[in-house]
Amino acid sequence: MTFPMSILEKIKLYLLKEKARISGRISSIKQQDPFSDPDRLIDNAASDTEAKEEASHERMEALEKELRRNMAEIEEALSRIKKGTYGKCQSCKKLIDTDRLAVKPTAKYCVKCEQKREKK
């Protein structure tokens, strides 16, 4: 058993919008990253400025990494919709509760299987 196409279309639309939003955030982060400035190395900035830029760069990298992970989860969920396996737990093969999918539309596992995975 799978979800009705009308529900899957709404989920797909939401995921596509979220993917576009995340893509925009990644672009914005890249522009804000102090290390993306080609003139950065020409400036003879003070060491405290250099340290601030380094810390800012590390925060930007961490945020970008998290956003790319979210993007990959969205792409996987879209792939499952296309294959007809969306909403099925990848471990026990039972349907994932709709409340869980409403909170986390990229969920691959039901709550029970997710808890088992987290304990490992």
C-alpha positions, 0 to 999 in steps of 0.5 A: 500500500502507498499514499494517494497520488494527491497527497504525494503531489503535495509532498513533492511540491513542498520538497521541491520548494524546500530544495529551491529555498535551500539552494538559495541559502547555499548560494547566499552563504557562499557569497557571505563567506569571507574566504570567497573574496578574491582580494582577501589575501591582498589585504594585510588585515590585522591578525584579529580580523584574520581570526574573525574571518577564519571563525566566520568561514568555519561557521559558513562551512558547517552551515553549508554542509548541513544544508547540503545534507538536507538537500541530499535527504530531499533528493532521496525523498523525491526519488522515493516518490518517483519509485513509488516507495515513499512513506515505506520504512526502509527497514521494516517495510511498513508504512511510516506514520503520517504524523511523522512524515508531516513533521519530517517529510524526508523520513526513511524509517518509522519511529520504531526503526529510527529509535533502533538505529539511534541506539546502535 
